[in-house]
Amino acid sequence: MATAVAAACHSPARLVVSCSSSATPAPPRRQLRVAVVGGGPAGASAAEALASAGAQAFLLERNPSGAKPCGGAIPLCMLDEFAIPRDLVDRRVTRMRVLSPSNLAADFSRALPPGAHIPMLRREVLDSFLRRRAADAGATLVPGLVTSLSLPADPATDPYLVHYISSDSGGPSSSRCVLEVDAVIGADGANSRVAREVGAGDYSTAIAFQERIRLPDEAMAYYDDLAEMYVGGDVSPDFYGWVFPKCDHVAVGTGTVAAKPEIKRLQSGIRARAAGKVAGGRVVRVEAHPIPEHPRPRRVVGRVALVGDAAGYVTRCSGEGIYFAARSGRLCGRAMADEWGLTGAVTEAGIRSGYLRRWDDEFRPTFRFLDLLQRVFYGGNAGREALVEMCADEHVQRRTFDSYLHKRMAPAEPWGDLRLLWRTAAAMVRCGVLGREVERLRRLEQQAADQVLLRH
């Protein structure tokens, strides 16, 4: 299939010019051709938006059966906004618990609005559904690994050439193919090949690592509607660990920008913190994947746009990315299709105006706010203790859910926010002492463990 697609895309559009003196209608404008690289929520949403608008969308995915390690939480508004069937939801979380380095817990269930919940999905289920829907809208699914991108000689009119190795089971193995397109959308993750090919710039990445653990029935019942987040230097020096419920198992993982060898130690930390609750479980899958720490320096270069993780749309502090990936893909696809429909061309200025500017206007405040929270509270165990103490506050919980569930910044409440500021300052003072004590106990525990190892 991929070879046939490549051959078809090499055939240039041909316009028939009439020599008759009588007026004739202008030939119909050919379809816009866009290669969407990466078949996750960002790429699938972009391909669906393009195909629904009448464009030729080629959705290239190297591993359609794979799944990115991910907690799988999405905001409630995404179900309706992206028409996600309810039967894809594994769990409906109504209790969110955050545990501090000293294992003090803040329970978020009090402020959850009646009937609201946090949907939990498996990425392999969600991604497959979104790709099928893109195909139903008219997108062409191309199983293959993109290896390079040939840039146009004329940046305004010449096509891009997408070189890829087909993995279509119906054709010869490892066949090399070329796709000729008018524009490219890079939705191929934190290590984006598309971003490298167009010089979009580097950014720092974190590592997400998780184990899927199948628990005994009584242990799984504990997590029926509960998700847990653990903060502390033992589980992550700059992020958090998690235990999130899936259909018949839990995902236990951590994220960090620390060096790769550290990830095993940190994963042991989250396993130890949750040991009593996941006892007797069996690991059925181990996953690891890079996630971006901040947006790329350049997200639009010529007629190439980056979306999702490739663009850096994962929030700090919370680590959320699924919704932002799907939203950016849809916005970018629509922007390209709209400009083509109006002018018969796709331009860098048009993509910046129709996609990038709209994205930044809507979501830049959210990303900056969460970046500030991480800088303030994730720098040490004292800050993490203060964060959990704040999370126990009903005002904080209500504003958090208003922003998270519906993806809009909660409006300011001057008096409530002022009280929160004073509580935060007091918590930072109190938890400074507690945080230092936790650090001292952690060091003693590590020293004791080292001595045991030396004796053996």
C-alpha positions as CSV (number, residue, x, y, z in Angstrom):
1,M,0.0,0.0,0.0
2,A,2.8,2.4,1.0
3,T,4.6,1.9,-2.3
4,A,1.4,2.6,-4.2
5,V,0.8,5.7,-2.2
6,A,4.3,6.9,-3.0
7,A,3.9,6.3,-6.7
8,A,0.6,8.1,-6.7
9,C,2.0,11.1,-4.9
10,H,4.9,11.5,-7.4
11,S,2.3,12.2,-10.2
12,P,2.1,16.0,-10.4
13,A,-1.2,17.7,-10.7
14,R,-1.9,18.5,-14.4
15,L,-4.0,21.5,-15.5
16,V,-5.8,21.4,-18.8
17,V,-5.7,24.7,-20.7
18,S,-8.5,25.3,-23.2
19,C,-7.7,27.3,-26.5
20,S,-11.4,27.9,-27.2
21,S,-12.4,31.5,-27.5
22,S,-15.5,30.9,-25.4
23,A,-15.2,31.4,-21.6
24,T,-14.7,28.1,-19.8
25,P,-14.8,27.4,-16.0
26,A,-11.4,27.3,-14.3
27,P,-10.3,23.8,-13.6
28,P,-10.9,22.6,-10.1
29,R,-8.2,23.2,-7.6
30,R,-6.3,20.0,-6.7
31,Q,-6.2,18.6,-3.3
32,L,-3.8,19.8,-0.6
33,R,-1.3,17.0,0.2
34,V,0.0,16.8,3.7
35,A,2.3,14.1,5.3
36,V,1.5,13.7,9.0
37,V,4.4,11.9,10.7
38,G,3.4,10.1,13.9
39,G,0.1,8.4,14.7
40,G,-0.6,9.4,18.3
41,P,-3.3,11.8,19.4
42,A,-1.6,14.8,17.8
43,G,-1.0,13.1,14.4
44,A,-4.3,11.3,14.2
45,S,-6.2,14.5,15.1
46,A,-4.3,16.5,12.5
47,A,-4.9,13.9,9.8
48,E,-8.6,13.7,10.7
49,A,-9.0,17.5,10.5
50,L,-7.2,17.6,7.1
51,A,-9.2,14.8,5.6
52,S,-12.5,16.1,6.9
53,A,-11.6,19.4,5.0
54,G,-11.0,17.6,1.8
55,A,-7.2,17.4,1.9
56,Q,-5.1,14.3,1.1
57,A,-3.7,13.4,4.5
58,F,-1.0,10.7,4.7
59,L,-0.6,9.5,8.3
60,L,2.7,7.7,8.8
61,E,3.2,5.6,11.9
62,R,6.2,3.4,12.4
63,N,4.6,1.1,15.0
64,P,0.8,1.0,14.9
65,S,0.6,-1.7,17.6
66,G,2.9,0.2,20.0
67,A,1.9,2.4,23.0
68,K,3.6,5.3,24.7
69,P,4.1,4.9,28.5
70,C,1.5,7.3,29.9
71,G,-0.6,7.7,32.9
72,G,-3.6,7.9,30.6
73,A,-5.6,10.6,32.4
74,I,-7.5,13.1,30.2
75,P,-9.7,16.1,31.1
76,L,-13.4,15.5,31.2
77,C,-14.0,18.1,28.5
78,M,-12.0,16.0,26.0
79,L,-14.7,13.3,25.9
80,D,-17.1,15.6,24.2
81,E,-14.7,17.9,22.4
82,F,-13.1,15.0,20.6
83,A,-16.2,12.7,20.7
84,I,-14.3,9.9,22.6
85,P,-16.7,7.0,23.1
86,R,-17.4,6.3,26.8
87,D,-16.6,2.6,26.4
88,L,-13.0,3.4,25.7
89,V,-12.6,4.7,29.3
90,D,-11.1,2.1,31.6
91,R,-11.7,3.9,34.9
92,R,-13.6,6.9,36.1
93,V,-11.4,8.4,38.8
94,T,-13.3,10.3,41.5
95,R,-10.6,10.2,44.1
96,M,-7.1,11.7,43.5
97,R,-4.6,11.4,46.4
98,V,-1.3,13.2,46.5
99,L,1.3,11.9,49.0
100,S,4.2,14.0,50.4
101,P,7.8,12.8,51.0
102,S,6.7,12.0,54.6
103,N,3.6,10.2,53.2
104,L,1.2,12.8,54.4
105,A,-1.8,12.6,52.0
106,A,-4.1,15.2,50.4
107,D,-7.3,13.8,49.1
108,F,-8.9,15.7,46.2
109,S,-12.3,14.0,46.3
110,R,-14.0,16.8,48.4
111,A,-13.8,19.4,45.6
112,L,-14.8,17.3,42.7
113,P,-18.1,18.6,41.2
114,P,-21.1,16.3,41.4
115,G,-21.0,13.8,38.4
116,A,-17.5,14.9,37.4
117,H,-14.6,12.4,37.1
118,I,-11.2,12.0,35.5
119,P,-11.3,9.5,32.6
120,M,-8.4,7.0,32.5
121,L,-7.6,5.3,29.2
122,R,-4.9,3.1,27.7
123,R,-2.9,4.8,25.0
124,E,-2.9,1.8,22.7
125,V,-6.8,1.9,22.8
126,L,-7.1,5.6,22.4
127,D,-4.5,6.0,19.7
128,S,-5.9,3.1,17.6
129,F,-9.4,4.6,17.8
130,L,-8.2,8.1,16.7
131,R,-6.2,6.6,13.8
132,R,-9.3,4.6,12.6
133,R,-11.4,7.7,12.8
134,A,-8.9,9.6,10.7
135,A,-9.0,6.8,8.1
136,D,-12.8,6.9,8.1
137,A,-12.6,10.6,7.4
138,G,-10.5,9.9,4.3
139,A,-6.9,9.9,5.6
140,T,-4.5,7.3,4.2
141,L,-2.7,5.3,6.9
142,V,0.9,4.5,5.9
143,P,2.8,2.1,8.2
144,G,6.4,3.1,7.9
145,L,9.5,4.7,9.5
146,V,10.4,8.2,8.2
147,T,14.1,8.4,7.6
148,S,14.6,11.9,6.1
149,L,13.0,14.9,4.6
150,S,14.1,16.6,1.4
151,L,13.5,20.3,1.6
152,P,12.1,22.2,-1.5
153,A,14.4,24.1,-3.8
154,D,11.8,26.8,-4.0
155,P,10.4,27.3,-0.5
156,A,7.2,28.7,-1.8
157,T,6.1,26.2,-4.4
158,D,8.2,23.1,-4.6
159,P,7.1,20.0,-2.8
160,Y,8.6,18.3,0.2
161,L,9.9,14.7,-0.2
162,V,9.3,12.4,2.7
163,H,11.6,9.4,2.6
164,Y,10.4,6.4,4.6
165,I,10.8,2.6,5.0
166,S,7.5,0.9,4.5
167,S,6.5,-1.6,7.1
168,D,3.2,-2.6,5.3
169,S,2.8,-6.3,5.8
170,G,1.1,-6.5,2.4
171,G,4.3,-5.5,0.6
172,P,8.0,-6.3,0.5
173,S,9.8,-6.0,3.8
174,S,12.0,-2.9,4.3
175,S,11.0,-1.3,1.0
176,R,12.1,2.3,0.6
177,C,9.5,4.8,-0.5
178,V,9.1,8.5,-1.2
179,L,6.1,10.7,-0.6
180,E,5.6,14.1,-2.4
181,V,3.6,16.6,-0.4
182,D,2.8,20.3,-0.1
183,A,3.3,20.5,3.7
184,V,4.4,18.3,6.6
185,I,3.1,18.0,10.2
186,G,5.6,16.5,12.7
187,A,3.8,14.6,15.4
188,D,6.5,12.1,16.0
189,G,7.3,12.7,19.7
190,A,10.0,14.2,21.7
191,N,12.8,12.8,19.6
192,S,11.1,14.1,16.4
193,R,12.9,13.2,13.2
194,V,10.9,16.0,11.4
195,A,12.1,18.6,13.9
196,R,15.8,17.6,13.3
197,E,15.4,17.6,9.5
198,V,14.1,21.3,9.5
199,G,16.4,22.5,12.3
200,A,13.6,23.3,14.8
201,G,16.1,23.4,17.7
202,D,16.9,21.2,20.7
203,Y,15.2,21.1,24.0
204,S,15.6,19.2,27.2
205,T,13.6,16.0,27.7
206,A,12.6,14.0,30.7
207,I,12.1,10.2,30.9
208,A,8.8,8.6,31.6
209,F,9.1,5.0,32.9
210,Q,6.3,2.8,34.1
211,E,5.5,-0.8,34.9
212,R,2.0,-2.2,34.3
213,I,1.2,-4.4,37.2
214,R,-1.7,-6.8,37.4
215,L,-2.9,-6.9,41.0
216,P,-5.0,-9.5,42.9
217,D,-8.7,-8.7,42.9
218,E,-8.8,-7.2,46.4
219,A,-5.8,-4.9,45.7
220,M,-7.3,-3.8,42.4
221,A,-10.6,-3.0,44.1
222,Y,-8.7,-0.4,46.2
223,Y,-7.8,1.4,43.0
224,D,-11.2,1.1,41.5
225,D,-11.8,4.9,41.3
226,L,-8.5,6.1,42.9
227,A,-5.3,7.6,41.4
228,E,-2.3,8.3,43.5
229,M,0.6,10.7,42.9
230,Y,3.8,10.5,45.0
231,V,6.3,13.4,45.4
232,G,9.7,13.2,47.0
233,G,13.4,13.0,46.1
234,D,13.2,9.2,46.4
235,V,10.7,8.9,43.5
236,S,11.7,11.8,41.4
237,P,14.0,14.8,42.0
238,D,12.0,17.1,39.7
239,F,8.7,15.4,38.9
240,Y,6.4,12.8,40.6
241,G,5.7,9.1,40.7
242,W,2.2,7.6,40.1
243,V,-0.1,4.7,40.6
244,F,-2.9,5.1,38.1
245,P,-5.7,2.5,37.5
246,K,-6.3,0.8,34.1
247,C,-8.8,-1.7,33.0
248,D,-7.4,-4.8,34.8
249,H,-4.1,-3.4,36.1
250,V,-2.4,-0.4,37.5
251,A,0.4,1.7,35.9
252,V,3.2,2.4,38.4
253,G,5.8,4.8,37.2
254,T,7.9,7.9,37.5
255,G,9.3,10.8,35.4
256,T,12.6,12.7,35.7
257,V,15.2,14.6,33.8
258,A,17.9,12.7,35.7
259,A,20.4,10.5,33.9
260,K,19.0,7.2,32.6
261,P,20.8,5.0,35.2
262,E,18.9,6.8,37.9
263,I,15.5,5.8,36.5
264,K,15.7,2.3,38.0
265,R,16.5,3.6,41.4
266,L,13.6,6.0,41.2
267,Q,11.3,3.3,40.0
268,S,12.3,1.2,43.0
269,G,11.4,4.3,45.1
270,I,7.8,4.5,43.9
271,R,7.5,0.7,44.2
272,A,8.7,1.0,47.8
273,R,6.3,3.9,48.6
274,A,3.3,2.0,47.2
275,A,4.5,-1.5,48.3
276,G,1.7,-2.3,50.6
277,K,-0.9,-1.5,48.0
278,V,0.7,-3.3,45.0
279,A,1.9,-6.4,46.9
280,G,1.3,-9.6,45.1
281,G,1.1,-7.9,41.7
282,R,2.7,-9.2,38.6
283,V,4.5,-7.0,36.1
284,V,3.0,-7.5,32.6
285,R,4.7,-4.7,30.7
286,V,7.6,-2.3,31.1
287,E,7.7,0.9,29.2
288,A,9.9,4.0,28.8
289,H,9.7,7.1,26.6
290,P,11.2,10.6,26.5
291,I,8.8,13.5,27.1
292,P,9.6,17.2,26.5
293,E,10.4,19.7,29.2
294,H,9.4,22.9,27.3
295,P,8.3,24.0,23.8
296,R,10.8,23.9,21.0
297,P,12.6,27.1,19.9
298,R,10.9,26.8,16.5
299,R,7.6,25.1,16.0
300,V,6.9,26.2,12.4
301,V,9.6,26.2,9.8
302,G,8.5,26.9,6.2
303,R,5.6,24.6,5.5
304,V,6.5,22.2,8.3
305,A,4.7,22.5,11.6
306,L,5.3,20.6,14.9
307,V,2.5,19.5,17.2
308,G,2.1,17.5,20.4
309,D,5.3,16.2,22.0
310,A,7.3,17.1,18.9
311,A,6.4,20.8,19.6
312,G,7.0,20.4,23.4
313,Y,3.4,20.5,24.5
314,V,3.6,18.7,27.8
315,T,3.0,20.7,30.9
316,R,5.5,20.9,33.7
317,C,4.3,20.1,37.3
318,S,1.4,17.9,36.1
319,G,3.0,16.2,33.1
320,E,-0.2,16.4,31.1
321,G,0.1,16.0,27.3
322,I,-2.7,14.0,25.7
323,Y,-5.3,16.7,25.4
324,F,-2.7,19.3,24.3
325,A,-1.4,16.9,21.7
326,A,-4.9,16.3,20.2
327,R,-5.8,19.9,20.4
328,S,-2.7,21.2,18.7
329,G,-3.0,18.5,15.9
330,R,-6.5,19.5,15.1
331,L,-5.8,23.2,15.2
332,C,-2.8,22.8,12.9
333,G,-4.6,20.6,10.4
334,R,-7.5,23.0,10.2
335,A,-5.2,26.0,9.8
336,M,-3.5,24.4,6.8
337,A,-6.7,23.3,5.2
338,D,-8.3,26.7,5.7
339,E,-5.4,28.6,4.1
340,W,-5.4,26.2,1.1
341,G,-9.1,26.6,0.7
342,L,-8.8,30.4,0.6
343,T,-5.5,30.9,-1.4
344,G,-4.6,27.6,-2.9
345,A,-1.3,27.6,-1.0
346,V,0.1,26.8,2.5
347,T,2.7,29.3,3.8
348,E,4.7,29.7,6.9
349,A,3.0,33.0,7.7
350,G,-0.4,31.3,7.3
351,I,0.5,28.4,9.6
352,R,1.9,30.8,12.2
353,S,-1.3,32.9,12.1
354,G,-3.8,30.1,11.9
355,Y,-2.1,27.7,14.3
356,L,0.7,29.0,16.3
357,R,-0.7,32.3,17.3
358,R,-4.0,30.8,18.3
359,W,-2.3,28.1,20.3
360,D,-0.1,30.5,22.2
361,D,-3.0,32.9,22.9
362,E,-5.1,30.1,24.4
363,F,-2.5,27.9,26.3
364,R,0.7,29.9,27.0
365,P,-0.7,31.2,30.3
366,T,-1.4,27.6,31.5
367,F,2.1,26.4,30.6
368,R,3.8,29.3,32.2
369,F,1.8,29.0,35.4
370,L,2.5,25.3,35.8
371,D,6.2,25.9,35.0
372,L,6.3,28.4,37.9
373,L,4.6,25.9,40.2
374,Q,7.2,23.3,39.4
375,R,10.1,25.7,40.0
376,V,8.7,26.8,43.4
377,F,7.6,23.5,44.8
378,Y,9.6,20.7,43.2
379,G,13.1,22.0,44.1
380,G,13.3,20.0,47.4
381,N,11.3,18.0,49.9
382,A,10.4,21.1,51.9
383,G,8.7,22.5,48.9
384,R,7.0,19.2,48.1
385,E,5.6,19.0,51.7
386,A,4.2,22.5,51.3
387,L,2.7,21.6,47.9
388,V,0.8,18.6,49.5
389,E,-0.3,20.8,52.4
390,M,-1.7,23.3,49.8
391,C,-3.4,20.5,47.9
392,A,-5.5,19.7,51.0
393,D,-7.0,23.2,50.8
394,E,-10.5,23.1,49.3
395,H,-10.0,26.4,47.5
396,V,-6.9,25.0,45.8
397,Q,-8.8,21.8,44.9
398,R,-11.8,23.7,43.4
399,R,-9.6,25.9,41.3
400,T,-7.5,23.0,40.2
401,F,-10.5,21.0,39.0
402,D,-12.1,24.0,37.3
403,S,-8.9,24.5,35.3
404,Y,-8.1,20.8,34.6
405,L,-11.5,19.3,33.8
406,H,-12.6,22.0,31.4
407,K,-9.2,23.3,30.2
408,R,-9.6,26.9,31.0
409,M,-7.8,29.0,33.6
410,A,-10.0,29.5,36.6
411,P,-11.0,33.2,37.0
412,A,-9.3,35.2,39.7
413,E,-10.9,35.2,43.2
414,P,-8.9,38.1,44.9
415,W,-9.8,37.3,48.5
416,G,-9.5,33.6,48.2
417,D,-6.2,33.9,46.3
418,L,-4.9,36.3,48.9
419,R,-5.7,33.9,51.7
420,L,-4.0,31.1,49.7
421,L,-0.9,33.2,49.3
422,W,-0.6,33.6,53.1
423,R,-1.3,29.9,53.6
424,T,1.4,29.1,51.1
425,A,4.0,31.2,52.8
426,A,3.1,29.6,56.2
427,A,3.3,26.2,54.7
428,M,6.7,26.9,53.2
429,V,8.0,28.0,56.6
430,R,6.5,25.0,58.5
431,C,7.5,22.5,55.9
432,G,11.1,23.8,55.7
433,V,11.7,22.1,59.1
434,L,9.8,19.0,58.1
435,G,11.5,18.8,54.7
436,R,15.0,18.9,56.3
437,E,14.0,16.1,58.8
438,V,12.7,14.0,55.9
439,E,16.0,14.5,54.1
440,R,18.0,13.5,57.2
441,L,16.0,10.3,57.6
442,R,16.4,9.5,53.9
443,R,20.2,9.8,54.3
444,L,20.3,7.6,57.3
445,E,18.1,5.0,55.6
446,Q,20.5,5.1,52.6
447,Q,23.6,4.8,54.8
448,A,22.1,1.8,56.6
449,A,21.3,0.1,53.2
450,D,24.8,0.7,52.0
451,Q,26.3,-0.9,55.1
452,V,24.1,-3.9,54.7
453,L,25.4,-4.3,51.1
454,L,29.0,-3.9,52.3
455,R,28.6,-6.7,54.9
456,H,27.3,-9.0,52.2
